[in-house]
């Protein structure tokens, strides 16, 4: 029997899951637009607020990821003394054997 701990989901996997939940929630809101009871409206209002917060949080996480990628690219460029975009691309696709 393997005694390894289950792997933790990656940040990208969690973001993909959040995107899917947001899409499903938007679809649910669209499909329940014709229900006008007080309970439906209260649930829709809560879902709309949660959806707005989730969408803002997703955008924030995506901005953090982009900023981190830019930072890491700059660090790698300084480390490898890449002076041009062409040098960065060639290094990125270089096969070291």
Contact map, one row per residue, 1 for C-alpha under 8 A:
1110000000000000000000000000000000000000000000000000000000000000000000000000000000000000000000000
1111000000000000000000000000000000000000000000000000000000000000000000000000000000000000000000000
1111100000000000000000000000000000000000000000000000000000000000000000000000000000000000000000000
0111110000000000000000000000000000000000000000000000000000000000000000000000000000000000000000000
0011111000000000000000000000000000000000000000000000000000000000000000000000000000000000000000000
0001111100000000000000000000000000000000000000000000000000000000000000000000000000000000000000000
0000111110000000000000000000000000000000000000000000000000000000000000000000000000000000000000000
0000011111000000000000000000000000000000000000000000000000000000000000000000000000000000000000000
0000001111101100000000000000000000000000000000000000000000000000000000000000000000000000000000000
0000000111111100000000000000000000000000000000000000000000000000000000000000000000000000000000000
0000000011111110000000000000000000000000000000000000000000000000000000000000000000000000000000000
0000000001111111000000000000000000000000000000000000000000000000000000000000000000000000000000000
0000000011111111100000000000000000000000000000000000000000000000000000000000000000000000000000000
0000000011111111110000000000000000000000000000000000000000000000000000000000000000000000000000000
0000000000111111111000000000000000000000000000000000000001000000000000000000000000000000000000000
0000000000011111111100000000000000000000000000000000000000000000000000000000000000000000000000000
0000000000001111111110000000000000000000000000000000000000000000000000000000000000000000000000000
0000000000000111111111000000000000000000000000000000010001000000000000000000000000000000000000000
0000000000000011111111100000000000000000000000000000000001000000000000000000000000000000000000000
0000000000000001111111110000000000000000000000000000000000000000000000000000000000000000000000000
0000000000000000111111111000000000000000000000000000000000000000000000000000000000000000000000000
0000000000000000011111111100000000000000000000000010011000000000000000000000000000000000000000000
0000000000000000001111111110000000000000000000000000000000000000000000000000000000000000000000000
0000000000000000000111111111000000000000000000000000000000000000000000000000000000000000000000000
0000000000000000000011111111100000000000000000100010000000000000000000000000000000000000000000000
0000000000000000000001111111110000000000000000000010000000000000000000000000000000000000000000000
0000000000000000000000111111111000000000000000000000000000000000000000000000000000000000000000000
0000000000000000000000011111111100000000000000000000000000000000000000000000000000000000000000000
0000000000000000000000001111111110000000000100110000000000000000000000000000000000000000000000000
0000000000000000000000000111111110000000000000000000000000000000000000000000000000000000000000000
0000000000000000000000000011111111000000000000000000000000000000000000000000000000000000000000000
0000000000000000000000000001111111100000000000000000000000000000000000000000000000000000000000000
0000000000000000000000000000111111110000000000000000000000000000000000000000000000000000000000000
0000000000000000000000000000001111110000000000000000000000000000000000000000000000000000000000000
0000000000000000000000000000000111111001100000000000000000000000000000000000000000000000000000000
0000000000000000000000000000000011111101100000000000000000000000000000000000000000000000000000000
0000000000000000000000000000000000111111100000000000000000000000000000000000000000000000000000000
0000000000000000000000000000000000011111110000000000000000000000000000000000000000000000000000000
0000000000000000000000000000000000001111111000000000000000000000000000000000000000000000000000000
0000000000000000000000000000000000111111111100000000000000000000000000000000000000000000000000000
0000000000000000000000000000000000111111111110000000000000000000000000000000000000000000000000000
0000000000000000000000000000000000000111111111000000000000000000000000000000000000000000000000000
0000000000000000000000000000000000000011111111100000000000000000000000000000000000000000000000000
0000000000000000000000000000100000000001111111110000000000000000000000000000000000000000000000000
0000000000000000000000000000000000000000111111111000000000000000000000000000000000000000000000000
0000000000000000000000000000000000000000011111111100000000000000000000000000000000000000000000000
0000000000000000000000001000100000000000001111111110000000000000000000000000000000000000000000000
0000000000000000000000000000100000000000000111111111000000000000000000000000000000000000000000000
0000000000000000000000000000000000000000000011111111100000000000000000000000000000000000000000000
0000000000000000000000000000000000000000000001111111110000000000000000000000000000000000000000000
0000000000000000000001001100000000000000000000111111111000000000000000000000000000000000000000000
0000000000000000000000000000000000000000000000011111111100000000000000000000000000000000000000000
0000000000000000000000000000000000000000000000001111111110000000000000000000000000000000000000000
0000000000000000010001000000000000000000000000000111111111000000000000000000000000000000000000000
0000000000000000000001000000000000000000000000000011111111100000000000000000000000000000000000000
0000000000000000000000000000000000000000000000000001111111110000000000000000000000000000000000000
0000000000000000000000000000000000000000000000000000111111111000000000000000000000000000000000000
0000000000000010011000000000000000000000000000000000011111111100000000000000000000000000000000000
0000000000000000000000000000000000000000000000000000001111111110000000000000000000000000000000000
0000000000000000000000000000000000000000000000000000000111111111000000000000000000000000000000000
0000000000000000000000000000000000000000000000000000000011111111100000000000000000000000000000000
0000000000000000000000000000000000000000000000000000000001111111110000000000000000000000000000000
0000000000000000000000000000000000000000000000000000000000111111111000000000000000000000000000000
0000000000000000000000000000000000000000000000000000000000011111111100000000000000000000000000000
0000000000000000000000000000000000000000000000000000000000001111111110000000000000000000000000000
0000000000000000000000000000000000000000000000000000000000000111111111000000000000000000000000000
0000000000000000000000000000000000000000000000000000000000000011111111100000000000000000000000000
0000000000000000000000000000000000000000000000000000000000000001111111110000000000000000000000000
0000000000000000000000000000000000000000000000000000000000000000111111111000000000000000000000000
0000000000000000000000000000000000000000000000000000000000000000011111111100000000000000000000000
0000000000000000000000000000000000000000000000000000000000000000001111111110000000000000000000000
0000000000000000000000000000000000000000000000000000000000000000000111111111000000000000000000000
0000000000000000000000000000000000000000000000000000000000000000000011111111100000000000000000000
0000000000000000000000000000000000000000000000000000000000000000000001111111110000000000000000000
0000000000000000000000000000000000000000000000000000000000000000000000111111111000000000000000000
0000000000000000000000000000000000000000000000000000000000000000000000011111111100000000000000000
0000000000000000000000000000000000000000000000000000000000000000000000001111111111100001000000000
0000000000000000000000000000000000000000000000000000000000000000000000000111111111000000000000000
0000000000000000000000000000000000000000000000000000000000000000000000000011111111000000000000000
0000000000000000000000000000000000000000000000000000000000000000000000000001111111000000000000000
0000000000000000000000000000000000000000000000000000000000000000000000000000111111100000000000000
0000000000000000000000000000000000000000000000000000000000000000000000000000111111111011000000000
0000000000000000000000000000000000000000000000000000000000000000000000000000100011111011000000000
0000000000000000000000000000000000000000000000000000000000000000000000000000000001111111000000000
0000000000000000000000000000000000000000000000000000000000000000000000000000000001111111100000000
0000000000000000000000000000000000000000000000000000000000000000000000000000000000011111110000000
0000000000000000000000000000000000000000000000000000000000000000000000000000000001111111111000000
0000000000000000000000000000000000000000000000000000000000000000000000000000100001111111111100000
0000000000000000000000000000000000000000000000000000000000000000000000000000000000001111111110000
0000000000000000000000000000000000000000000000000000000000000000000000000000000000000111111111000
0000000000000000000000000000000000000000000000000000000000000000000000000000000000000011111111000
0000000000000000000000000000000000000000000000000000000000000000000000000000000000000001111111000
0000000000000000000000000000000000000000000000000000000000000000000000000000000000000000111111100
0000000000000000000000000000000000000000000000000000000000000000000000000000000000000000011111110
0000000000000000000000000000000000000000000000000000000000000000000000000000000000000000000011111
0000000000000000000000000000000000000000000000000000000000000000000000000000000000000000000001111
0000000000000000000000000000000000000000000000000000000000000000000000000000000000000000000000111
